[in-house]
C-alpha cells in the first residue's frame, strides 16, 4: 500500500510543472527537525517571557538584553535541553 503524500497530489504536480517552466528552484526541507524542537518549546518561550513588554533601541540592545535573559535561566533547567542520548 502506497502512503499518500501532498507532494504526489495532482494539484502539487501542476505547481511543480509551473515552477519548472519558470526555472524556479524549489528547496526541500525536512518536515520535522529534532535540532529545533527543544528551543522552540523550551528556550524561546522562556526568553520571550523575560523580555515581554520591553522596547529596544537597536540590535546591540536586543543582543545584550537577550544574553542577560539567558543568563537568568538556571543552569539546571538546561540539563534536559543539552542531554545527548
RAKALIN-V305043 format. One record per pair of residues at least 4 apart in sequence whose ideal C-beta (glycine too) atoms are under 6 Angstrom apart, sorted by the first residue. I is the first residue (numbers start at 1). J is the second residue. Records with the same first field share a line. If there is no record, write none. Layout:
I = J, J
This chain:
7 = 12
19 = 24, 26
36 = 40
38 = 42, 81
39 = 43, 44
42 = 81
44 = 48
46 = 73
47 = 69
50 = 69
51 = 69
56 = 61, 62
57 = 61
73 = 77
78 = 82
